[in-house]
């Protein structure tokens, strides 16, 4: 469960970075922040979904 929290916090900070880079018109910062948001947000979502279910063999 701790991994979901860490991934979620990183995704939230990346969302703030995305908004900040758009305000400052920083294209490279926007690309990296948006990419981090998508990747870490997806990891957090998939980890939260799969953490409650046993693995299928």
C-alpha positions as a printed Julia matrix, in Angstrom:
57×3 Matrix{Float64}:
  0.0     0.0     0.0
  2.94    2.3     0.61
  3.96    2.06   -3.03
  0.55    3.37   -4.13
  0.93    6.35   -1.82
  4.41    7.18   -3.12
  3.36    6.84   -6.76
  0.27    8.94   -6.07
  2.26   11.72   -4.43
  4.73   11.8    -7.31
  1.84   11.95   -9.79
  0.26   14.85   -7.89
  3.55   16.76   -7.86
  4.0    16.06  -11.56
  0.52   17.5   -12.19
  1.52   20.69  -10.38
  4.73   20.76  -12.42
  2.75   20.39  -15.63
  0.56   23.36  -14.76
  3.56   25.42  -13.69
  5.48   24.68  -16.88
  2.46   25.68  -18.98
  2.25   29.0   -17.14
  5.96   29.63  -17.75
  5.75   28.44  -21.4
  8.48   25.86  -20.77
  8.04   23.18  -23.45
 10.7    20.73  -22.24
  9.47   21.01  -18.66
  5.94   20.37  -19.84
  6.99   17.25  -21.75
  8.82   15.72  -18.78
  6.19   16.72  -16.22
  3.3    15.44  -18.33
  5.17   12.22  -19.05
  5.88   11.72  -15.36
  2.25   12.38  -14.54
  1.02    9.81  -17.05
  3.56    7.13  -16.08
  3.4     7.49  -12.3
 -0.36    8.05  -12.34
 -0.8     4.87  -14.34
  1.49    2.94  -12.0
 -0.46    4.21   -8.98
 -3.8     3.34  -10.55
 -2.77   -0.14  -11.67
 -1.06   -0.91   -8.35
 -4.16    0.19   -6.43
 -6.42   -1.93   -8.63
 -4.24   -5.05   -8.5
 -3.25   -4.86   -4.83
 -6.57   -6.16   -3.54
 -6.81   -9.26   -5.7
 -4.82  -12.5    -5.51
 -2.71  -13.49   -8.48
 -4.3   -15.89  -10.97
 -2.25  -19.01  -11.62
